[in-house]
Amino acid sequence: MYVELEARLQRLEARLAALEQASRAPSIPPEGTLWALEHLRKNAQPGGEVVFAGQAEVASGTWGWQWGLPVNLLLNRPWTEVAESLAALAHPVRLEILRAVLNGKSSSQALQHLADIGTTGQLYHHLKELQSAGWLKAGKRGSYTVPPERIIPLLVILSAAGGEALATLSET
């Protein structure tokens, strides 16, 4: 009986080790497969669904985020509701400010030294625009952060706006 119990315990330990190993394995299938699209084809709401997700390691930490919306909702709501948020991103200096903040330059003093930032007044104008649209959050002593829930959406917008161009730059 002791031998049976010992053998059973060893089998359970082996199964547990295999489960633990599987839980540490990446959940994303190998590159080249359209795993997200295949999932949507099987599970999307009628009319389709748009989903985006990501994980980013930036100066403020590692952030993961995912979101999805039915296509019908996106097509039937007024797009003017998001115009202010998009407009805040539609300026090269503001994009550079966001990039700098994600890379750890979070103080207004550090941001003032960015190229083409202009005067202190111009910097604060851009910071205010980004804050009012929700892309930046003011902290203590003139520091700024990109709110965690906006990091992946920002990177998705940048990828969508210039994905092929950005990928080409990274290959050179």
C-alpha positions as CSV (number, residue, x, y, z in Angstrom):
1,M,0.0,0.0,0.0
2,Y,2.8,2.4,0.8
3,V,4.4,1.7,-2.6
4,E,1.1,2.5,-4.3
5,L,0.7,5.7,-2.4
6,E,4.3,6.7,-3.2
7,A,3.8,6.0,-6.9
8,R,0.5,7.9,-6.9
9,L,2.2,10.9,-5.2
10,Q,5.0,10.9,-7.8
11,R,2.4,10.9,-10.6
12,L,0.6,13.8,-9.0
13,E,3.8,15.7,-8.5
14,A,4.7,15.2,-12.2
15,R,1.3,16.4,-13.3
16,L,1.5,19.4,-11.0
17,A,5.0,20.3,-12.4
18,A,3.6,20.0,-16.0
19,L,0.7,22.3,-15.1
20,E,3.0,24.8,-13.5
21,Q,5.3,24.8,-16.5
22,A,2.3,25.2,-18.8
23,S,1.1,28.2,-16.8
24,R,4.5,29.9,-17.2
25,A,4.6,29.3,-21.0
26,P,3.6,32.2,-23.2
27,S,-0.2,32.1,-23.9
28,I,0.3,33.7,-27.4
29,P,0.7,31.2,-30.2
30,P,3.9,31.4,-32.3
31,E,4.5,34.4,-34.6
32,G,2.8,34.3,-37.9
33,T,-0.5,33.0,-36.8
34,L,-3.6,35.1,-36.7
35,W,-4.6,34.0,-33.2
36,A,-6.6,37.2,-32.4
37,L,-8.4,37.2,-35.7
38,E,-9.3,33.5,-35.4
39,H,-10.7,34.1,-31.9
40,L,-12.8,37.0,-33.2
41,R,-14.1,34.9,-36.1
42,K,-15.4,32.4,-33.6
43,N,-16.5,34.7,-30.8
44,A,-17.2,38.2,-32.1
45,Q,-20.5,39.9,-31.6
46,P,-22.8,40.1,-34.6
47,G,-21.5,42.8,-36.9
48,G,-17.9,42.3,-35.8
49,E,-15.7,43.5,-33.1
50,V,-12.5,45.6,-32.8
51,V,-10.1,44.5,-30.1
52,F,-6.7,45.8,-29.2
53,A,-4.3,44.7,-26.4
54,G,-0.7,45.1,-25.4
55,Q,1.9,44.9,-22.8
56,A,4.4,47.7,-22.5
57,E,7.5,48.1,-20.3
58,V,8.0,51.9,-19.9
59,A,9.7,54.0,-17.3
60,S,6.7,54.0,-15.0
61,G,6.5,50.2,-15.0
62,T,5.1,47.3,-17.0
63,W,1.5,47.7,-18.1
64,G,-0.9,45.3,-19.8
65,W,-4.2,46.3,-21.2
66,Q,-6.9,45.1,-23.5
67,W,-10.2,46.5,-24.8
68,G,-12.8,45.7,-27.4
69,L,-15.9,47.3,-28.9
70,P,-18.6,46.0,-31.2
71,V,-18.3,47.5,-34.7
72,N,-21.9,48.5,-34.7
73,L,-21.3,50.7,-31.6
74,L,-18.3,52.3,-33.3
75,L,-20.2,53.0,-36.5
76,N,-23.3,54.3,-34.9
77,R,-21.8,56.7,-32.3
78,P,-20.7,60.2,-33.3
79,W,-17.0,60.3,-33.9
80,T,-16.9,63.9,-33.0
81,E,-16.9,62.7,-29.4
82,V,-13.3,61.6,-29.8
83,A,-12.1,64.6,-31.8
84,E,-10.6,66.4,-28.9
85,S,-8.6,63.4,-27.8
86,L,-7.3,62.8,-31.3
87,A,-6.6,66.5,-31.8
88,A,-4.4,66.6,-28.7
89,L,-2.2,64.0,-30.4
90,A,-2.1,65.8,-33.7
91,H,0.9,67.9,-32.9
92,P,4.5,66.8,-33.2
93,V,5.6,68.5,-30.0
94,R,2.8,66.8,-28.0
95,L,3.7,63.4,-29.4
96,E,7.4,64.1,-28.4
97,I,6.3,65.1,-24.9
98,L,4.3,61.8,-24.5
99,R,7.3,59.8,-25.8
100,A,9.6,61.5,-23.4
101,V,7.3,60.9,-20.5
102,L,6.9,57.2,-21.3
103,N,10.8,57.1,-21.5
104,G,11.1,58.6,-18.0
105,K,11.4,62.3,-18.5
106,S,8.5,63.2,-16.3
107,S,9.4,66.7,-14.9
108,S,8.5,69.9,-16.6
109,Q,12.1,70.9,-16.3
110,A,13.3,67.8,-18.2
111,L,10.6,68.3,-20.8
112,Q,11.6,71.9,-21.3
113,H,15.0,70.6,-22.7
114,L,13.4,68.6,-25.5
115,A,14.2,69.8,-29.0
116,D,11.7,72.1,-30.6
117,I,9.7,72.5,-27.4
118,G,9.7,76.3,-27.6
119,T,9.1,78.6,-24.7
120,T,8.0,77.6,-21.2
121,G,4.6,79.0,-22.1
122,Q,4.4,76.8,-25.2
123,L,5.4,73.8,-23.2
124,Y,2.7,74.4,-20.6
125,H,0.1,75.0,-23.4
126,H,0.9,71.6,-24.8
127,L,0.9,70.0,-21.4
128,K,-2.5,71.5,-20.7
129,E,-3.9,70.2,-24.0
130,L,-2.6,66.7,-23.3
131,Q,-4.0,66.8,-19.7
132,S,-7.5,68.0,-20.7
133,A,-7.7,65.2,-23.3
134,G,-6.6,62.6,-20.7
135,W,-3.3,61.7,-22.2
136,L,-1.3,63.1,-19.3
137,K,-1.8,63.4,-15.6
138,A,-0.1,66.0,-13.5
139,G,1.7,64.8,-10.4
140,K,3.6,66.5,-7.6
141,R,6.2,69.1,-8.2
142,G,5.6,69.6,-11.9
143,S,5.9,65.9,-12.8
144,Y,3.7,64.2,-15.4
145,T,2.7,60.6,-16.2
146,V,0.7,59.0,-18.9
147,P,-2.1,57.3,-17.1
148,P,-1.7,53.5,-17.2
149,E,-5.0,52.9,-18.9
150,R,-3.9,55.2,-21.8
151,I,-0.5,53.7,-22.5
152,I,-1.5,50.8,-24.7
153,P,-4.2,52.8,-26.5
154,L,-1.6,55.5,-27.3
155,L,0.8,52.9,-28.6
156,V,-2.0,51.3,-30.6
157,I,-2.9,54.7,-32.2
158,L,0.7,55.3,-33.1
159,S,1.0,51.8,-34.6
160,A,-2.2,52.2,-36.6
161,A,-1.1,55.7,-37.8
162,G,2.3,54.7,-39.0
163,G,2.8,51.0,-38.3
164,E,4.6,50.1,-41.5
165,A,6.8,53.2,-41.4
166,L,7.7,52.6,-37.8
167,A,8.4,48.9,-38.5
168,T,10.7,49.9,-41.4
169,L,12.6,52.3,-39.2
170,S,13.2,49.5,-36.6
171,E,14.6,47.2,-39.3
172,T,17.3,49.6,-40.3
